[in-house]
Amino acid sequence: MTDRPRRILLADDHALVRRGVRMILDSEPDLHVVAEVGDGAEAVAVAQKVPVDLAVLDIAMPRMTGLQAARELSRIRPDLRILILTMYDNDQYFFEALRAGACGYVLKSVADRDLVEACRAAMRDEPFLYPGVESTLIRQYLDRTEEGRALPERAITDREEQILKLVAEGHSSKEIGDMLVISVKTVERHRANLLQKLGLRDRVALTRYAIRTGLIEP
């Protein structure tokens, strides 16, 4: 390990949470928050400009979730370590985090206890999971791989997830098309596919689904 403090990018849409997490991390001599942002899209943009060693990402954020950002960061910055810091204690998000390239999963409720060690483990290129999760989630993961079974499939594609999130946030098809640089017709086609795949009827139902799956917060 170098003498230089590890440079951390912190992404969470709640300023109070960011402040608390920053206090925890900056109190350690080997860790230093060099950038903080309020959504996943900003995290991706900043990580391409600011030298950072580790990204700590919340899951539910505007524009782009932490999991979406993790997938993109894993693609463009394969050297960057990624931790998911979340309020969601369930296997769906855990498996999604692994698939997205995260090396650790920390619950906000115990961040004061676990986050520092999770950051250090990440920089040693070691996995970190909150205590208690190993007995269930890791066993499920190993059982699946040993038996040659795939991890649980995602119901929708990355692009459909992007569009679902933006629809649920109240953006029009034209606004979504402008943001993603695709045509309105393409947006509408993806939205129709989402309704069909998920067995939903309208924007309200899509929004409820997005809240339930952590894409947006109520």
C-alpha positions in Angstrom: 0.0 0.0 0.0 1.3 3.4 -0.9 1.8 6.3 1.6 -0.7 8.4 -0.4 -4.2 8.4 0.9 -6.6 6.5 -1.3 -8.7 8.9 -3.4 -12.4 8.3 -3.1 -15.3 9.5 -5.3 -18.6 9.5 -3.3 -22.0 9.5 -5.0 -25.3 9.9 -3.1 -28.2 12.1 -3.9 -28.7 13.1 -0.2 -26.3 15.8 0.9 -26.6 14.9 4.6 -25.7 11.3 3.8 -22.7 12.4 1.8 -21.6 14.7 4.7 -21.8 11.9 7.2 -20.0 9.4 5.0 -17.3 11.9 4.2 -16.7 12.6 7.9 -16.2 8.8 8.4 -13.8 8.4 5.5 -11.8 11.6 5.9 -11.2 10.9 9.6 -8.9 8.0 8.4 -5.3 8.9 7.4 -5.3 6.5 4.5 -8.6 7.6 2.9 -9.6 10.9 1.4 -12.8 11.9 -0.4 -11.6 14.0 -3.4 -15.0 14.4 -5.1 -18.7 14.0 -4.2 -21.6 14.0 -6.6 -25.4 13.7 -6.4 -26.1 11.1 -9.1 -24.7 8.2 -11.1 -24.2 10.2 -14.4 -22.1 12.8 -12.5 -20.1 9.9 -11.0 -19.2 8.6 -14.4 -18.3 12.0 -15.7 -16.1 12.9 -12.7 -14.4 9.5 -12.7 -13.1 10.3 -16.2 -11.7 13.6 -15.2 -10.6 13.3 -11.6 -7.9 10.8 -10.5 -9.7 8.5 -8.1 -8.9 5.0 -6.8 -12.3 4.0 -5.4 -15.9 4.9 -6.1 -18.5 4.6 -3.3 -22.0 4.6 -4.9 -25.5 4.7 -3.6 -28.0 2.6 -5.5 -31.1 4.8 -5.8 -30.0 8.1 -7.4 -31.5 10.4 -10.1 -30.7 10.0 -13.8 -28.5 7.0 -13.4 -28.5 4.5 -10.4 -25.4 3.4 -8.7 -25.7 0.0 -10.4 -25.9 1.6 -13.8 -23.0 3.8 -13.0 -21.0 0.8 -11.7 -21.6 -1.0 -15.0 -20.4 2.0 -17.0 -17.4 2.6 -14.7 -16.3 -1.0 -14.9 -16.3 -0.6 -18.7 -14.5 2.7 -19.0 -12.3 2.5 -15.8 -11.6 -1.2 -15.2 -8.8 -0.2 -12.7 -11.3 1.6 -10.5 -12.5 -0.2 -7.4 -16.2 0.1 -6.7 -18.2 -0.2 -3.5 -22.0 -0.1 -3.2 -23.3 1.7 -0.2 -27.0 1.1 0.2 -30.1 0.8 2.4 -31.3 -2.2 0.5 -30.6 -5.5 2.2 -31.6 -8.1 -0.4 -30.1 -10.6 -2.7 -31.4 -9.0 -5.9 -29.2 -5.9 -5.4 -26.3 -8.0 -4.1 -26.2 -10.1 -7.3 -26.7 -7.0 -9.4 -23.8 -5.3 -7.7 -21.5 -8.3 -8.3 -22.6 -8.4 -11.9 -22.0 -4.7 -12.3 -18.4 -5.0 -11.1 -18.6 -4.0 -7.5 -16.2 -5.6 -5.0 -18.1 -4.7 -1.9 -21.6 -4.2 -0.6 -22.1 -2.1 2.6 -25.4 -1.2 4.3 -25.9 2.4 5.2 -27.3 1.4 8.6 -23.9 0.1 9.7 -21.7 2.3 7.5 -20.0 3.8 10.6 -18.9 0.3 11.5 -18.1 -1.3 8.2 -17.4 1.3 5.5 -13.7 2.0 6.4 -12.8 -1.7 6.4 -14.8 -2.2 3.2 -12.7 0.6 1.5 -9.5 -0.9 2.7 -10.5 -4.4 1.5 -11.5 -3.0 -1.9 -8.0 -1.4 -2.3 -6.4 -4.7 -1.4 -8.6 -6.2 -4.2 -10.5 -8.3 -1.7 -14.3 -8.6 -1.5 -16.3 -7.1 1.3 -19.8 -8.0 2.4 -21.6 -6.9 5.5 -21.4 -9.4 8.3 -24.1 -12.1 8.2 -24.7 -12.0 4.5 -22.1 -14.6 3.6 -24.0 -17.6 5.1 -26.9 -17.0 2.7 -25.8 -15.0 -0.4 -22.4 -16.5 -0.9 -23.6 -20.0 -0.5 -26.3 -19.4 -3.1 -23.8 -17.8 -5.4 -21.3 -20.7 -5.1 -24.1 -23.4 -5.3 -25.3 -21.8 -8.6 -21.8 -21.6 -10.1 -20.8 -25.1 -9.0 -24.0 -26.6 -10.5 -23.3 -24.6 -13.7 -26.5 -22.6 -13.3 -26.5 -18.9 -14.3 -27.1 -16.1 -11.8 -30.7 -14.8 -11.7 -31.5 -13.2 -15.0 -32.3 -9.5 -15.1 -35.8 -8.9 -16.4 -34.9 -6.0 -18.6 -31.8 -4.8 -20.6 -29.5 -2.0 -19.6 -31.1 0.4 -22.1 -34.6 -0.5 -21.0 -33.6 0.1 -17.4 -32.3 3.6 -18.4 -35.5 4.4 -20.1 -37.7 3.0 -17.3 -35.8 5.2 -14.8 -36.3 8.3 -16.9 -40.0 7.6 -17.6 -40.6 7.1 -13.9 -38.8 10.4 -13.1 -41.4 12.1 -15.3 -39.4 12.9 -18.5 -41.3 13.0 -21.8 -40.3 10.7 -24.7 -38.7 13.7 -26.4 -36.7 14.6 -23.3 -35.5 11.0 -22.9 -34.6 10.8 -26.6 -32.5 14.0 -26.3 -30.8 12.7 -23.1 -29.9 9.3 -24.6 -29.4 10.6 -28.2 -32.0 8.3 -29.7 -35.2 9.0 -31.6 -38.6 9.5 -29.9 -39.8 6.4 -31.9 -37.0 4.3 -30.4 -38.0 5.5 -26.9 -41.6 4.6 -27.5 -40.6 1.2 -28.8 -38.5 0.5 -25.6 -41.4 1.7 -23.4 -43.8 -0.6 -25.2 -41.4 -3.5 -24.7 -41.1 -2.6 -21.0 -44.9 -2.7 -20.5 -45.1 -6.0 -22.3 -42.1 -7.7 -20.5 -43.2 -6.5 -17.1 -46.9 -7.1 -17.6 -47.7 -3.5 -16.8 -50.3 -1.1 -18.2 -49.1 2.5 -18.1 -46.6 5.1 -16.8 -48.0 4.9 -13.3 -47.4 1.2 -13.1 -43.9 1.6 -14.5 -43.2 4.2 -11.8 -44.4 1.9 -9.1 -42.2 -0.9 -10.5 -39.2 1.5 -10.6 -39.8 2.4 -6.9 -40.1 -1.2 -5.9 -36.9 -2.2 -7.6 -34.9 0.8 -6.3 -34.5 2.7 -9.6 -36.1 5.7 -8.0 -37.1 6.7 -4.5 -40.7 7.4 -3.5 
